[in-house]
């Protein structure tokens, strides 16, 4: 169901004829930006574009998925190792970072039956094609800004994901995610999935990849989406581009920040006051912290000192370089597993000094019981 404002919109063609929402919304954004600059060339504009990609279901034209044929035949354990090595080479993780152990319940690739491996590899080929397809359309938007001569003076944030990779596709992946989420995943046998191999990513499918791929895509962390206590479920990469306003080129910033910091960053960069009233309604104060201070100083101390995370009885508190985490009590793929009925009091805690264990590799809760007690009280407050 597609709307423009409150008006229902019928796309000009069907998915069978080649319609894809990512392409359509990008085209709409491009037209809108060109219209703004034609009517009011000196006036700044604001665009927020949030594609459904690459959330499940992973839908992409077959030719995009086929670009990755054979690329994932080695499996998710190999993908995790290769990703980890590439992250170190690029400098996006610390050089002394250690790869975390496989999360409990995630199967090793070597234990997978041979008849399932082609199905699992295809799931990831489809996802990779979906991701590249999305990147292509982000590129169309960037090309438009360049064509209009405003690319260098447009502040751009590219936030890659809204959580960790999703482990909601079951241990074997699924042709129809709704089957798995409603408790009937056992109906999708290896024979069934093999027969549907060529339909993955197409209009008949509502497909999602297996847990092992999600775990690999959250390298170098443990866990995945839904697990608010671990960075594998919450931490994402972000690109900031603004050549006119930022002297640095290709640098990495490692200060701790949260998505609530994007709005205050835009306000400071645009030299706008925080709105106190919007349409006559008084606003709560913005709780985020502007990131502008870090744009030209990679070594400056971070200013976002405390942040909490919580989902489904699992939570974490970041506080000045430390992270208090609840031990995972239910895996994301256990849709019908026991929930923690007393999430605030009946918890096992893990403590991480992020200056020494950047990706929660070493739990030091037993070593610092007073710190655990202090941070737990701060979370409750």
N, C-alpha and C positions, 0 to 999 in steps of 0.2 A: 504494500500500500504506500504510494508515493504522494506527498503533498508539497505544494509550494505555499508557505504560510498556512492558511486553512483551506486552500483550494486543492481538491483531488486532481492528480495529474495522471494521464494515460501516456506512457512512453510511446514513441513513434514505432517501435518494433518490439517483438517478444524476445525472451532469452533464447528461444530456439532460432530466432533470426539474427542473434548476435548482440542483443542488449546486455549491458553490464553496468551496474549502478556506479562503480568507481569511475568509469569513463564518463558517464552522464553527469555526475555531480561535479567532476573536474571541469567539464565543458561549461556547465552552468556558472561555476566560480570564475572561469576565464572571461565569460561574457559580461558578468557583473563587474569585474575589475576594469575591463576595457570601457564599460559604460561610465563608471565613476570617473575615470581619468579623462574621458572625452567631455563629460559635462562639467567637471570641477577639477581641472588638471593640477591646481595648486593645493587642493584639500587632501589631507591624509585619509586613508581608508583602513578598515579593519576587516579581516577575513578569518573565519574559523572553519577549517575544512576537516571533517572527521569521517574518513571512509570506513565502511563496514569491514573492509580488509585490514588485517588478515585474520579476523575473527572467524570461527567456524560458523556456518559450513564453508569449506574451502572451494569456491567456485571460480573457475578460470577457463578461458578457451583452451582447447586441447593442445594447440600448437605451442602455447607458453609452457605447459607442463612437459611437453615432449623435449624441450630444450635440455632438460635435466635427466634424460634417460640414462640409467646406469650409474649416476653420480652418487647414489646412496646405497648401492648394493653391499657395501662393506658394513653397513649397520650403524646403530646409534652410538655404540661405545667408541667406534673409530671416529665418528663425527665429533663426539665430545672431545676426544684427544686432539684432533686436528684444529678444532675451534679454539681450544685452550692455547695451543702453540701460536696460532695466528693472533689471538688477543695480546699475548706477550710481545710478539713481534711488532704489533701496531702501537703498543704502549698504553692500551686502554685498561689494562690491569697492572698492578704493581709487579715488578720483576721477581720479588720473593713470594708471590702468591702461590699457594698450594691448591691443587685440584681436590675438591671435596670428594668424599667417598660416595658411591652410588646410594641414593636414597632407598630406604627399606621398602621392599615390595616391587621395585623396578627390576624387571628381568634382564639378565645379560643377553646380548644378541646371540651369543653362541648356544644359548638354551632354546632358541626359537626353532620350531619345526621347519624343515626345508620348504614344505609346501606353502608356508605362510610368508616366507621372506620376500617373494616377488610382490605380494599384496602390500606388505609394510613399506617396501622401497617405493612403490608407486604412490602411496599416501604422501610421502615426503617430496616426491617429484612434483605432485600437484601443488603442495604447499609452497614449494620454492618458486614454481611458476606464478602462483598467486602473489607472492611477495614481489617478484620482479615486475609483474604487471602493475602492481600498486606503485612501485618506484618509478615506472615509466610515466604514469599519469601525474605523480608529483613533479616529475621532470617537465611535463607540459606546462604546469603552472609556473615553474621557475623560468622556463623559456619565454613565457608571456611577459613576466616582469622585466626580463632582459630586453625583449623586443620594445617594450614601452620606455626603456631607458631609466627604470627606477629600481633595478635589482640591488644596486649597491647601497641605496638609501632606504631599503625596506628591511625592517627587523623581522627575521624569520626564525621560528622555532619548529623543528621537526622532532616530535616526541615519538619514539619508536615503540609503540605498544601502550596499553593502559594497565598492564599487570604482567606477571610472568607468563611464559608459554603455558597453554592450557593442557592439563592432564585429564580432562573430562571425556576424552574419547575412548576410554577403557584401555586395558592392557593390550588389546589386539587392534585397536582402531575400529572404526565403524563406517558402514555405508550410509546409515541413517542415524544421526546422533540422537534423535528422539527415542529410538528403540532402546538405546543404552540408558538414557536418562530416566526412562520409565520402568527400567528393571527387566527388560526382555532381551538384553544383549546376547544371551545364550542362543537365541534363534539365528544369529549371524554366524554360521559355522564357517570353517575354512573353505569348504566347497562353495558355499554361497558367496563369500567374499571374492574367491578366485573367479567365479563366473561374472562378477560385477566389475572386474578390474578395469576394463576399458571405459566404464561409465563414471568412474571417480572424477569429481570435479565438474561433471556435466549437470544438465538441467534435471535429470532424474534423481540425482544424488543429494544427500544432505550430510556430506562426509566430514570426518574428523580423523586426525592421525592418532597413533598409539601413544601411550604414556612415555615409552622410551624415547620417542622423538622430542616430546616436550621437555624431558629431563636434559637431553642433549642441547636443546635450544636455550636452556637456562644456564649453560656453562658460564662461569665456573662455580655456580652456586648449587646448593641443595634445593630440592623441592620446586614447586611450580605455582601457577595461579591458584587461588583460594587459600594458600598458606601465608597468612599475613605476618607470621612470626619470622619468616626467613626471606632474605632478599631475592631468592629465586622466584618468589611470588609477587614481589613489589617493585624491584629496581629495574629501571629502563635507561637505555641510552638516549641522549638528547643532543641535537645539533643546533647551534645558534649561529646565524649568519647575518652580519650587518657591517660590511666593510667601511661605510662612512662613519660608523660609531664605535667600531672596535679595531684597534690597531693590530692585534694579534692575528696570525693566520695559521690555521691548522693546529692550534694548541689544544691541550687537554686540560680540563678543569675538574678537580676532584673534591671540591667543597661539597658538603652534604646539603642537598636541597630537595624540595618536594613540589609536586604539581601546583600546590596552592601559592607557590612563589612566582608563577608565570605572570599573573595579573599585576602584582605590584612592580614587577620588572618592566612591563609595558608602560605602566603609568609613569615610572621614573624616567624611562628612556624618552617618552613623549613629553615630559615635563608637565604632566597633568596632575592635579590634586586628586586624592582619593575621594570618590563620591560619597557625600554624607546622606543625600536624599536622591532617590531615583523614582521618577513619576510620583512624587509626593510621599513616597514611603521611606522612612528613616532606615538607613542601612546599618547592619552590624559592622564593627571595624574589621578590616581585612586582617587575617591572622598570618598571612604569608610574609616573606622577607624578600625584598628585591635582590636580584643577582647582579645588578649593574656593577657593584663594587668589585666583582671578580673578573670583569671583562678584560681589564688590562693589567691584572696582577695575579699570576697563577699561584703564587705562594701565600696570598693573603689569608688570614684566618677566616674560617666560615662563620656566618652570622645566623644561620638557622640552627639553633642550639638544641631544640627539643621537638620531637615528633612522635605521635603514636599511630599505630596501625591495628586494626581489629577486623576479623571476619570469622563468622561461624565458630566462635568460642576460642579462636587462636589469635594471639595478639603479641605485639612487640612495642617496646619503647626505645627510641633513639634518644640519647642524652649526652651531648658533648663528647662524642667519640666512642661511647659505649652503647651496646645494644642488649637489652634484656628480652629474651624470647621465650615463649611457651614451647614446650616439647610437643611435636606434632602428635595429636591424638586420633586423627582420622585422615586417611589419605584422600586426596581430591577425587580419585576414581572410585572410591567406595561410596557411591551415591546413597546407599541404604545402610551405611555403617553407623555405629553408635556415636552420637554427638556427646560433647562434654556438657553435662547438664548444669555444672556449677563452674562456669569459665573464670570467675574472678578468684575463687579461693582454692579450688581443687586442681591445682596445676603443678607440673614439674617444670622448673625453670632452667634455662640455659643462658649463660652470660658470655658476651664476646667483647673483647677490647679490639675495636676495629682498626686501631693504629698498628696492631700486631697480627690481627686475624681479619683481614679486610673482607673476606667472603665467608665469615662464620665457620672457619675450618676448625678452630680450637675453642672448646667450651671451658670457661674458667669459673663457672658458678661455684664449684666446691672450694676454690681458692679464695673467693671473695664473697662470703655469705652476707656480710654487712652491706656490700654494694647491691646485692640482689634485693635485700630487704628495703633499702632506701629507694631503689628504682621502682619496685613494686608499689610502694606507697605513693610515689610520684605519678605512676600510671593511674591508680585509682583516683587520685586527686584531679 
